[in-house]
Amino acid sequence: MLRTATTLAGQLTRQPEFSGREVSRRLMGRLPFTPRIVAARLGADSSLVGIGALTAEHVRDATYLR
């Protein structure tokens, strides 16, 4: 069986134990199985790093002319 994980990012990583417990509690009964809840390793900066990676990927082959 494939076990999935949901990553908490941004302000939710300030109190990962509490946030993870609350998210799990709210998902119980709404999904066939409750995913494992983990805090992002980059903490509050994880969203910025992710958006930066997506932007770099998007413009990688672009050419800018002035």
C-alpha positions in Angstrom: 0.0 0.0 0.0 1.3 3.4 -1.0 1.6 5.7 2.0 1.5 9.4 1.2 2.6 12.4 3.1 1.3 15.9 3.3 3.9 18.6 4.0 3.1 21.6 6.2 4.8 24.8 5.0 4.9 28.5 6.0 3.5 29.5 9.3 2.3 26.0 10.1 5.9 24.9 10.6 6.3 27.1 13.7 4.5 24.6 15.8 4.7 21.4 13.7 3.4 19.0 16.4 0.3 21.0 17.0 -0.3 21.8 13.4 0.2 18.2 12.3 -2.1 16.9 15.0 -4.9 19.4 14.1 -4.6 18.8 10.3 -4.7 15.0 10.9 -7.7 15.4 13.2 -9.6 17.4 10.6 -8.8 15.0 7.8 -9.9 11.9 9.7 -13.2 10.6 8.3 -13.0 12.8 5.3 -10.5 10.7 3.4 -10.3 6.9 3.0 -6.9 7.1 4.8 -5.1 9.9 6.7 -1.8 10.9 5.1 1.3 11.3 7.2 1.8 15.0 8.1 5.3 16.3 8.1 6.8 19.8 8.5 8.8 21.3 5.6 12.5 21.2 6.2 12.9 24.8 5.1 10.2 26.1 7.5 8.6 29.4 6.7 10.9 29.9 3.6 9.7 26.7 1.9 7.0 28.4 -0.1 9.5 31.0 -1.4 12.0 28.4 -2.4 9.3 26.4 -4.2 8.0 29.3 -6.1 11.6 30.2 -7.1 12.2 26.7 -8.4 9.0 26.8 -10.4 9.9 30.2 -11.9 13.4 29.0 -12.7 12.0 25.9 -14.5 9.5 28.0 -16.4 12.0 30.5 -17.7 14.9 28.2 -18.2 14.6 28.1 -22.0 13.3 31.7 -22.4 15.2 34.4 -24.2 14.9 38.0 -23.0 15.5 40.8 -25.5 15.8 44.4 -24.6 
